[in-house]
Amino acid sequence: MARLNDNTELTMPLRNIVSMVFGTAIAVWAYFGIIERLNTIETSILMMESEVESNTEFRIRWPRGELGALPADAEQFMMIDLLQEELDDLETQVESGNAPYDQQQELTLEWYAERISELEREVELLKERR
């Protein structure tokens, strides 16, 4: 049996040494490539989880009004309030008989009555002249 110590010589072809160094380099490169890819995927998953949590919170709290409202919503609410006030005023006017349309009709009827009265007077005058 051969004895091994610090003076034992080992001979190996250069081709084998280069192959082992090259193989080790490829293995290290592949290992760090896999680790980098896993880190990228893990970061993406963490970001997606954060977005899903934010979306869930928004989806629940927005309809309740806990996150505020859009300026467009506030403007629409103001317009709805104004229209409601105008509708209430018109209902009150209609119920009391003072609606703008009723007043216009009344003025038109008064004008027709005056015109008819004038025409009747003129007809009477014409009859008297004959």
Buried (B, 14 or more C-beta within 10 A) or exposed (E): EEEEEEEEEEEEEEEEEEEEEEEEEEEEEEEEEEEEEEEEEEEEEEEEEEEEEEEEEEEEEEEEEEEEEEEEEEEEEEEEEEEEEEEEEEEEBEEEEEBEEEEEEEEEEEEEEEEEEEEEEEEEEEEEEE
